[in-house]
Amino acid sequence: MSDFKKILYPIAELLEKKNTDYGDSFKKLRDEYGPTSFYIRLTDKFNRLKQLDKAEALVKDESVIDTLKDMIGYVTLEIRYREAQKK
């Protein structure tokens, strides 16, 4: 398996589980507030990443890697949303 797949497959599996647990809340929020909702979510993660680069997190399950995976997840949800709108 390529390095890319080793990174992306677990993120995809986690994203599917979280999306189910959250009741596809990304789509609902995106439908209601438009692309700004995506920008805000991604900005939150970007700000978290910058903060983690400055200081170690107090919450131990929120590492730089976890934050990057969350960003990949949100970008994936946005791609999925936009592709669904084309249909």
Backbone as XML, in Angstrom:
<?xml version="1.0"?>
<chain id="A" units="angstrom">
  <residue number="1" name="MET">
    <atom name="N" x="0.859" y="-1.185" z="0.000"/>
    <atom name="CA" x="0.000" y="0.000" z="0.000"/>
    <atom name="C" x="0.900" y="1.242" z="0.000"/>
  </residue>
  <residue number="2" name="SER">
    <atom name="N" x="0.526" y="2.229" z="-0.783"/>
    <atom name="CA" x="1.334" y="3.454" z="-0.865"/>
    <atom name="C" x="1.218" y="4.262" z="0.430"/>
  </residue>
  <residue number="3" name="ASP">
    <atom name="N" x="2.179" y="5.145" z="0.635"/>
    <atom name="CA" x="2.150" y="6.029" z="1.805"/>
    <atom name="C" x="0.878" y="6.874" z="1.832"/>
  </residue>
  <residue number="4" name="PHE">
    <atom name="N" x="0.446" y="7.312" z="0.655"/>
    <atom name="CA" x="-0.765" y="8.132" z="0.585"/>
    <atom name="C" x="-1.981" y="7.365" z="1.091"/>
  </residue>
  <residue number="5" name="LYS">
    <atom name="N" x="-2.111" y="6.136" z="0.647"/>
    <atom name="CA" x="-3.253" y="5.321" z="1.068"/>
    <atom name="C" x="-3.175" y="4.977" z="2.552"/>
  </residue>
  <residue number="6" name="LYS">
    <atom name="N" x="-1.974" y="4.764" z="3.066"/>
    <atom name="CA" x="-1.808" y="4.479" z="4.494"/>
    <atom name="C" x="-2.281" y="5.655" z="5.340"/>
  </residue>
  <residue number="7" name="ILE">
    <atom name="N" x="-2.097" y="6.846" z="4.822"/>
    <atom name="CA" x="-2.545" y="8.048" z="5.538"/>
    <atom name="C" x="-4.037" y="8.278" z="5.332"/>
  </residue>
  <residue number="8" name="LEU">
    <atom name="N" x="-4.493" y="8.165" z="4.097"/>
    <atom name="CA" x="-5.856" y="8.584" z="3.768"/>
    <atom name="C" x="-6.944" y="7.569" z="4.122"/>
  </residue>
  <residue number="9" name="TYR">
    <atom name="N" x="-6.680" y="6.282" z="4.019"/>
    <atom name="CA" x="-7.712" y="5.281" z="4.329"/>
    <atom name="C" x="-8.221" y="5.392" z="5.769"/>
  </residue>
  <residue number="10" name="PRO">
    <atom name="N" x="-7.334" y="5.468" z="6.759"/>
    <atom name="CA" x="-7.845" y="5.603" z="8.131"/>
    <atom name="C" x="-8.630" y="6.899" z="8.342"/>
  </residue>
  <residue number="11" name="ILE">
    <atom name="N" x="-8.231" y="7.968" z="7.664"/>
    <atom name="CA" x="-8.966" y="9.229" z="7.774"/>
    <atom name="C" x="-10.359" y="9.061" z="7.174"/>
  </residue>
  <residue number="12" name="ALA">
    <atom name="N" x="-10.451" y="8.391" z="6.039"/>
    <atom name="CA" x="-11.746" y="8.158" z="5.397"/>
    <atom name="C" x="-12.656" y="7.322" z="6.293"/>
  </residue>
  <residue number="13" name="GLU">
    <atom name="N" x="-12.109" y="6.300" z="6.911"/>
    <atom name="CA" x="-12.905" y="5.453" z="7.808"/>
    <atom name="C" x="-13.402" y="6.246" z="9.010"/>
  </residue>
  <residue number="14" name="LEU">
    <atom name="N" x="-12.526" y="7.053" z="9.600"/>
    <atom name="CA" x="-12.926" y="7.882" z="10.733"/>
    <atom name="C" x="-13.971" y="8.914" z="10.312"/>
  </residue>
  <residue number="15" name="LEU">
    <atom name="N" x="-13.789" y="9.504" z="9.143"/>
    <atom name="CA" x="-14.725" y="10.507" z="8.635"/>
    <atom name="C" x="-16.117" y="9.913" z="8.440"/>
  </residue>
  <residue number="16" name="GLU">
    <atom name="N" x="-16.187" y="8.709" z="7.896"/>
    <atom name="CA" x="-17.485" y="8.053" z="7.721"/>
    <atom name="C" x="-18.168" y="7.828" z="9.067"/>
  </residue>
  <residue number="17" name="LYS">
    <atom name="N" x="-17.420" y="7.376" z="10.054"/>
    <atom name="CA" x="-17.991" y="7.132" z="11.381"/>
    <atom name="C" x="-18.451" y="8.433" z="12.025"/>
  </residue>
  <residue number="18" name="LYS">
    <atom name="N" x="-17.594" y="9.455" z="11.981"/>
    <atom name="CA" x="-17.958" y="10.744" z="12.578"/>
    <atom name="C" x="-19.162" y="11.356" z="11.872"/>
  </residue>
  <residue number="19" name="ASN">
    <atom name="N" x="-19.190" y="11.249" z="10.543"/>
    <atom name="CA" x="-20.296" y="11.824" z="9.784"/>
    <atom name="C" x="-21.617" y="11.166" z="10.170"/>
  </residue>
  <residue number="20" name="THR">
    <atom name="N" x="-21.579" y="9.868" z="10.406"/>
    <atom name="CA" x="-22.777" y="9.152" z="10.862"/>
    <atom name="C" x="-23.146" y="9.589" z="12.272"/>
  </residue>
  <residue number="21" name="ASP">
    <atom name="N" x="-22.156" y="9.629" z="13.160"/>
    <atom name="CA" x="-22.412" y="10.029" z="14.548"/>
    <atom name="C" x="-22.986" y="11.440" z="14.646"/>
  </residue>
  <residue number="22" name="TYR">
    <atom name="N" x="-22.503" y="12.330" z="13.789"/>
    <atom name="CA" x="-22.949" y="13.721" z="13.814"/>
    <atom name="C" x="-24.198" y="13.956" z="12.974"/>
  </residue>
  <residue number="23" name="GLY">
    <atom name="N" x="-24.712" y="12.914" z="12.342"/>
    <atom name="CA" x="-25.936" y="13.055" z="11.558"/>
    <atom name="C" x="-25.765" y="13.930" z="10.332"/>
  </residue>
  <residue number="24" name="ASP">
    <atom name="N" x="-24.610" y="13.825" z="9.676"/>
    <atom name="CA" x="-24.302" y="14.624" z="8.487"/>
    <atom name="C" x="-24.494" y="16.114" z="8.762"/>
  </residue>
  <residue number="25" name="SER">
    <atom name="N" x="-24.012" y="16.549" z="9.927"/>
    <atom name="CA" x="-24.190" y="17.944" z="10.335"/>
    <atom name="C" x="-23.463" y="18.924" z="9.411"/>
  </residue>
  <residue number="26" name="PHE">
    <atom name="N" x="-22.379" y="18.482" z="8.785"/>
    <atom name="CA" x="-21.679" y="19.372" z="7.868"/>
    <atom name="C" x="-22.608" y="19.808" z="6.742"/>
  </residue>
  <residue number="27" name="LYS">
    <atom name="N" x="-23.290" y="18.851" z="6.128"/>
    <atom name="CA" x="-24.200" y="19.167" z="5.019"/>
    <atom name="C" x="-25.324" y="20.088" z="5.483"/>
  </residue>
  <residue number="28" name="LYS">
    <atom name="N" x="-25.859" y="19.804" z="6.644"/>
    <atom name="CA" x="-26.959" y="20.634" z="7.164"/>
    <atom name="C" x="-26.485" y="22.066" z="7.389"/>
  </residue>
  <residue number="29" name="LEU">
    <atom name="N" x="-25.321" y="22.205" z="7.991"/>
    <atom name="CA" x="-24.766" y="23.533" z="8.247"/>
    <atom name="C" x="-24.430" y="24.237" z="6.933"/>
  </residue>
  <residue number="30" name="ARG">
    <atom name="N" x="-23.870" y="23.487" z="6.011"/>
    <atom name="CA" x="-23.492" y="24.039" z="4.697"/>
    <atom name="C" x="-24.719" y="24.495" z="3.929"/>
  </residue>
  <residue number="31" name="ASP">
    <atom name="N" x="-25.794" y="23.690" z="3.973"/>
    <atom name="CA" x="-27.048" y="24.069" z="3.313"/>
    <atom name="C" x="-27.605" y="25.364" z="3.902"/>
  </residue>
  <residue number="32" name="GLU">
    <atom name="N" x="-27.523" y="25.483" z="5.199"/>
    <atom name="CA" x="-28.124" y="26.635" z="5.878"/>
    <atom name="C" x="-27.299" y="27.919" z="5.741"/>
  </residue>
  <residue number="33" name="TYR">
    <atom name="N" x="-25.975" y="27.808" z="5.851"/>
    <atom name="CA" x="-25.131" y="29.007" z="5.916"/>
    <atom name="C" x="-24.201" y="29.205" z="4.725"/>
  </residue>
  <residue number="34" name="GLY">
    <atom name="N" x="-24.205" y="28.271" z="3.785"/>
    <atom name="CA" x="-23.373" y="28.430" z="2.600"/>
    <atom name="C" x="-21.901" y="28.142" z="2.858"/>
  </residue>
  <residue number="35" name="PRO">
    <atom name="N" x="-21.063" y="28.542" z="1.907"/>
    <atom name="CA" x="-19.644" y="28.208" z="1.993"/>
    <atom name="C" x="-18.932" y="28.822" z="3.198"/>
  </residue>
  <residue number="36" name="THR">
    <atom name="N" x="-19.501" y="29.876" z="3.755"/>
    <atom name="CA" x="-18.886" y="30.490" z="4.931"/>
    <atom name="C" x="-18.755" y="29.493" z="6.075"/>
  </residue>
  <residue number="37" name="SER">
    <atom name="N" x="-19.706" y="28.592" z="6.190"/>
    <atom name="CA" x="-19.634" y="27.596" z="7.271"/>
    <atom name="C" x="-18.397" y="26.714" z="7.113"/>
  </residue>
  <residue number="38" name="PHE">
    <atom name="N" x="-18.051" y="26.361" z="5.885"/>
    <atom name="CA" x="-16.839" y="25.580" z="5.630"/>
    <atom name="C" x="-15.595" y="26.400" z="5.975"/>
  </residue>
  <residue number="39" name="TYR">
    <atom name="N" x="-15.576" y="27.654" z="5.549"/>
    <atom name="CA" x="-14.416" y="28.511" z="5.813"/>
    <atom name="C" x="-14.191" y="28.673" z="7.312"/>
  </residue>
  <residue number="40" name="ILE">
    <atom name="N" x="-15.265" y="28.811" z="8.057"/>
    <atom name="CA" x="-15.149" y="28.972" z="9.511"/>
    <atom name="C" x="-14.576" y="27.705" z="10.143"/>
  </residue>
  <residue number="41" name="ARG">
    <atom name="N" x="-15.110" y="26.552" z="9.756"/>
    <atom name="CA" x="-14.607" y="25.281" z="10.309"/>
    <atom name="C" x="-13.127" y="25.113" z="10.012"/>
  </residue>
  <residue number="42" name="LEU">
    <atom name="N" x="-12.743" y="25.384" z="8.779"/>
    <atom name="CA" x="-11.346" y="25.220" z="8.390"/>
    <atom name="C" x="-10.456" y="26.245" z="9.106"/>
  </residue>
  <residue number="43" name="THR">
    <atom name="N" x="-10.956" y="27.461" z="9.263"/>
    <atom name="CA" x="-10.212" y="28.490" z="9.990"/>
    <atom name="C" x="-10.007" y="28.087" z="11.445"/>
  </residue>
  <residue number="44" name="ASP">
    <atom name="N" x="-11.033" y="27.503" z="12.067"/>
    <atom name="CA" x="-10.889" y="27.016" z="13.445"/>
    <atom name="C" x="-9.747" y="26.010" z="13.538"/>
  </residue>
  <residue number="45" name="LYS">
    <atom name="N" x="-9.712" y="25.088" z="12.599"/>
    <atom name="CA" x="-8.659" y="24.062" z="12.609"/>
    <atom name="C" x="-7.290" y="24.674" z="12.320"/>
  </residue>
  <residue number="46" name="PHE">
    <atom name="N" x="-7.246" y="25.635" z="11.412"/>
    <atom name="CA" x="-5.989" y="26.301" z="11.102"/>
    <atom name="C" x="-5.464" y="27.049" z="12.327"/>
  </residue>
  <residue number="47" name="ASN">
    <atom name="N" x="-6.359" y="27.739" z="13.028"/>
    <atom name="CA" x="-5.959" y="28.442" z="14.247"/>
    <atom name="C" x="-5.491" y="27.468" z="15.318"/>
  </residue>
  <residue number="48" name="ARG">
    <atom name="N" x="-6.154" y="26.335" z="15.413"/>
    <atom name="CA" x="-5.739" y="25.293" z="16.356"/>
    <atom name="C" x="-4.340" y="24.789" z="16.002"/>
  </residue>
  <residue number="49" name="LEU">
    <atom name="N" x="-4.092" y="24.582" z="14.742"/>
    <atom name="CA" x="-2.787" y="24.125" z="14.282"/>
    <atom name="C" x="-1.693" y="25.131" z="14.647"/>
  </residue>
  <residue number="50" name="LYS">
    <atom name="N" x="-1.959" y="26.400" z="14.410"/>
    <atom name="CA" x="-0.979" y="27.436" z="14.755"/>
    <atom name="C" x="-0.711" y="27.448" z="16.257"/>
  </residue>
  <residue number="51" name="GLN">
    <atom name="N" x="-1.760" y="27.275" z="17.043"/>
    <atom name="CA" x="-1.600" y="27.262" z="18.495"/>
    <atom name="C" x="-0.788" y="26.046" z="18.946"/>
  </residue>
  <residue number="52" name="LEU">
    <atom name="N" x="-1.063" y="24.901" z="18.351"/>
    <atom name="CA" x="-0.327" y="23.687" z="18.707"/>
    <atom name="C" x="1.151" y="23.790" z="18.329"/>
  </residue>
  <residue number="53" name="ASP">
    <atom name="N" x="1.456" y="24.543" z="17.291"/>
    <atom name="CA" x="2.856" y="24.746" z="16.921"/>
    <atom name="C" x="3.582" y="25.644" z="17.914"/>
  </residue>
  <residue number="54" name="LYS">
    <atom name="N" x="2.826" y="26.441" z="18.664"/>
    <atom name="CA" x="3.419" y="27.334" z="19.670"/>
    <atom name="C" x="3.601" y="26.647" z="21.013"/>
  </residue>
  <residue number="55" name="ALA">
    <atom name="N" x="2.629" y="25.806" z="21.382"/>
    <atom name="CA" x="2.652" y="25.202" z="22.712"/>
    <atom name="C" x="1.978" y="23.837" z="22.684"/>
  </residue>
  <residue number="56" name="GLU">
    <atom name="N" x="2.415" y="22.968" z="23.551"/>
    <atom name="CA" x="1.818" y="21.634" z="23.662"/>
    <atom name="C" x="0.375" y="21.747" z="24.147"/>
  </residue>
  <residue number="57" name="ALA">
    <atom name="N" x="-0.472" y="20.917" z="23.606"/>
    <atom name="CA" x="-1.894" y="20.950" z="23.959"/>
    <atom name="C" x="-2.113" y="20.427" z="25.364"/>
  </residue>
  <residue number="58" name="LEU">
    <atom name="N" x="-3.044" y="21.023" z="26.068"/>
    <atom name="CA" x="-3.457" y="20.514" z="27.377"/>
    <atom name="C" x="-4.340" y="19.290" z="27.210"/>
  </residue>
  <residue number="59" name="VAL">
    <atom name="N" x="-5.143" y="19.281" z="26.153"/>
    <atom name="CA" x="-5.967" y="18.122" z="25.828"/>
    <atom name="C" x="-5.100" y="17.202" z="24.978"/>
  </residue>
  <residue number="60" name="LYS">
    <atom name="N" x="-4.742" y="16.062" z="25.516"/>
    <atom name="CA" x="-3.731" y="15.205" z="24.898"/>
    <atom name="C" x="-4.191" y="14.509" z="23.620"/>
  </residue>
  <residue number="61" name="ASP">
    <atom name="N" x="-5.491" y="14.401" z="23.375"/>
    <atom name="CA" x="-5.941" y="13.713" z="22.159"/>
    <atom name="C" x="-6.158" y="14.676" z="20.995"/>
  </residue>
  <residue number="62" name="GLU">
    <atom name="N" x="-5.604" y="15.888" z="21.098"/>
    <atom name="CA" x="-5.713" y="16.861" z="20.019"/>
    <atom name="C" x="-4.313" y="17.293" z="19.585"/>
  </residue>
  <residue number="63" name="SER">
    <atom name="N" x="-3.636" y="16.413" z="18.881"/>
    <atom name="CA" x="-2.278" y="16.681" z="18.429"/>
    <atom name="C" x="-2.289" y="17.421" z="17.099"/>
  </residue>
  <residue number="64" name="VAL">
    <atom name="N" x="-1.102" y="17.818" z="16.664"/>
    <atom name="CA" x="-0.953" y="18.436" z="15.351"/>
    <atom name="C" x="-1.469" y="17.480" z="14.274"/>
  </residue>
  <residue number="65" name="ILE">
    <atom name="N" x="-1.081" y="16.215" z="14.376"/>
    <atom name="CA" x="-1.515" y="15.226" z="13.379"/>
    <atom name="C" x="-3.036" y="15.090" z="13.377"/>
  </residue>
  <residue number="66" name="ASP">
    <atom name="N" x="-3.653" y="15.041" z="14.566"/>
    <atom name="CA" x="-5.121" y="14.951" z="14.636"/>
    <atom name="C" x="-5.781" y="16.167" z="13.996"/>
  </residue>
  <residue number="67" name="THR">
    <atom name="N" x="-5.216" y="17.327" z="14.223"/>
    <atom name="CA" x="-5.759" y="18.553" z="13.648"/>
    <atom name="C" x="-5.631" y="18.545" z="12.126"/>
  </residue>
  <residue number="68" name="LEU">
    <atom name="N" x="-4.489" y="18.086" z="11.625"/>
    <atom name="CA" x="-4.313" y="17.975" z="10.175"/>
    <atom name="C" x="-5.308" y="16.983" z="9.582"/>
  </residue>
  <residue number="69" name="LYS">
    <atom name="N" x="-5.540" y="15.886" z="10.282"/>
    <atom name="CA" x="-6.533" y="14.905" z="9.810"/>
    <atom name="C" x="-7.923" y="15.512" z="9.792"/>
  </residue>
  <residue number="70" name="ASP">
    <atom name="N" x="-8.244" y="16.316" z="10.804"/>
    <atom name="CA" x="-9.540" y="17.009" z="10.822"/>
    <atom name="C" x="-9.672" y="17.943" z="9.623"/>
  </residue>
  <residue number="71" name="MET">
    <atom name="N" x="-8.583" y="18.628" z="9.288"/>
    <atom name="CA" x="-8.609" y="19.532" z="8.139"/>
    <atom name="C" x="-8.853" y="18.748" z="6.850"/>
  </residue>
  <residue number="72" name="ILE">
    <atom name="N" x="-8.193" y="17.616" z="6.714"/>
    <atom name="CA" x="-8.433" y="16.758" z="5.551"/>
    <atom name="C" x="-9.893" y="16.330" z="5.516"/>
  </residue>
  <residue number="73" name="GLY">
    <atom name="N" x="-10.441" y="16.011" z="6.690"/>
    <atom name="CA" x="-11.840" y="15.607" z="6.779"/>
    <atom name="C" x="-12.783" y="16.701" z="6.321"/>
  </residue>
  <residue number="74" name="TYR">
    <atom name="N" x="-12.570" y="17.926" z="6.792"/>
    <atom name="CA" x="-13.442" y="19.032" z="6.386"/>
    <atom name="C" x="-13.316" y="19.340" z="4.895"/>
  </residue>
  <residue number="75" name="VAL">
    <atom name="N" x="-12.097" y="19.283" z="4.379"/>
    <atom name="CA" x="-11.910" y="19.513" z="2.947"/>
    <atom name="C" x="-12.616" y="18.417" z="2.152"/>
  </residue>
  <residue number="76" name="THR">
    <atom name="N" x="-12.532" y="17.189" z="2.620"/>
    <atom name="CA" x="-13.208" y="16.078" z="1.956"/>
    <atom name="C" x="-14.721" y="16.275" z="1.969"/>
  </residue>
  <residue number="77" name="LEU">
    <atom name="N" x="-15.261" y="16.684" z="3.102"/>
    <atom name="CA" x="-16.700" y="16.941" z="3.192"/>
    <atom name="C" x="-17.118" y="18.053" z="2.234"/>
  </residue>
  <residue number="78" name="GLU">
    <atom name="N" x="-16.278" y="19.081" z="2.107"/>
    <atom name="CA" x="-16.597" y="20.182" z="1.195"/>
    <atom name="C" x="-16.550" y="19.722" z="-0.254"/>
  </residue>
  <residue number="79" name="ILE">
    <atom name="N" x="-15.555" y="18.917" z="-0.612"/>
    <atom name="CA" x="-15.488" y="18.371" z="-1.975"/>
    <atom name="C" x="-16.725" y="17.533" z="-2.252"/>
  </residue>
  <residue number="80" name="ARG">
    <atom name="N" x="-17.080" y="16.679" z="-1.313"/>
    <atom name="CA" x="-18.264" y="15.819" z="-1.449"/>
    <atom name="C" x="-19.521" y="16.673" z="-1.640"/>
  </residue>
  <residue number="81" name="TYR">
    <atom name="N" x="-19.639" y="17.729" z="-0.839"/>
    <atom name="CA" x="-20.799" y="18.612" z="-0.924"/>
    <atom name="C" x="-20.882" y="19.269" z="-2.300"/>
  </residue>
  <residue number="82" name="ARG">
    <atom name="N" x="-19.764" y="19.811" z="-2.755"/>
    <atom name="CA" x="-19.752" y="20.511" z="-4.046"/>
    <atom name="C" x="-20.018" y="19.554" z="-5.210"/>
  </residue>
  <residue number="83" name="GLU">
    <atom name="N" x="-19.472" y="18.361" z="-5.133"/>
    <atom name="CA" x="-19.720" y="17.399" z="-6.200"/>
    <atom name="C" x="-21.186" y="16.971" z="-6.228"/>
  </residue>
  <residue number="84" name="ALA">
    <atom name="N" x="-21.808" y="16.840" z="-5.076"/>
    <atom name="CA" x="-23.226" y="16.491" z="-5.007"/>
    <atom name="C" x="-24.098" y="17.587" z="-5.594"/>
  </residue>
  <residue number="85" name="GLN">
    <atom name="N" x="-23.662" y="18.843" z="-5.472"/>
    <atom name="CA" x="-24.426" y="19.966" z="-5.999"/>
    <atom name="C" x="-24.421" y="19.996" z="-7.527"/>
  </residue>
  <residue number="86" name="LYS">
    <atom name="N" x="-23.412" y="19.396" z="-8.145"/>
    <atom name="CA" x="-23.305" y="19.356" z="-9.610"/>
    <atom name="C" x="-24.321" y="18.391" z="-10.222"/>
  </residue>
  <residue number="87" name="LYS">
    <atom name="N" x="-24.757" y="17.417" z="-9.449"/>
    <atom name="CA" x="-25.644" y="16.367" z="-9.973"/>
    <atom name="C" x="-27.055" y="16.868" z="-10.155"/>
  </residue>
</chain>
